[in-house]
Amino acid sequence: MRIGSGWTRTQKETNKQFISVALDEAFLKLVPQLQGCNLVLSYIDPQERKSDKAPGWSVNLSERKPQTQEAAETATEEIPY
């Protein structure tokens, strides 16, 4: 079952890569608690891991920040499927 899509991004301040995830509407209907949330996968550099068995990615869920009116009007990026 496909639940969404992800895009590789780079954080401006730290230059670290992460994957931004957009969950599909069908999945959000099954799990409505995730509506209005951001899901981000962050790569953990091998030197930052506590052991060889530590995970290579962290999964972070946060509340989406409200968009300003100007940002909402200029947001034209479409999801490429």
N, C-alpha and C positions, 0 to 999 in steps of 0.2 A: 504494500500500500504506500503510495507516494503521499507525503504530508506537506511538502513545501519545496522551496528552492533556496540556494545559497549563493552568495557572491563574495569573492575575495576582496578585501579592503585593506588599507594601510592607515594606521592611526597617525595623524599628523604630528602630534607631540613627541611620540616615542619611536616612530617609524616601524612599529611592530605590525605584523600581518594578523588579520582575523577574518572569520567568515561570518557575514551578516545573513541571517536566515529569515525568509518570509514564509509564514505558514499559510497553506491553502485554506480558503473559506470553508470547504467541506470538513477539514480537520478541526477548524475553530468551532464549528457547530457541535462537534463531538466533545470538545474540551473548551467551553466558553470562558473558563477562568484565564485562558491565555490571550484573549482579545485585549488589545491595548498594551501588549507587552513586546519587548524586543528580545530576541534570542540570538546570542552571539557565541561563536566557538573561537576561543583564543588559543593560539599555539604556545606551548610551554617549551622554551629553549632547553636542550639537554643539560646545559650547565646550571639551569635554574631548578631542575628536578631534584627531589630529595633522595631518590634511589633509581636504580636501573629499571625497577618495576613500576615506577610512577607513571601516570598517564601523560601522553603527549599533548593533550588538548584539555582545556577547561570549558565547561558549558555554563553560560551565564544568562540568567533571565532577569530583566529589569522592566520597570514600568516605562512606557513610552512617554517622552517629554512632549507636551503640547506644541504643535507647530504655530509659529506666528502667522498672521494673516498674509503677510508678504511672501513668506516661504510657501504657504499653501497655494498661493496664486501662481508662483513660478515653478512649482514642482510639476515637471512634465516627463520625468523618467518613467518609462513603461517596463513592466516585467517581461524580459525576453524568454519566451517559451519555445 
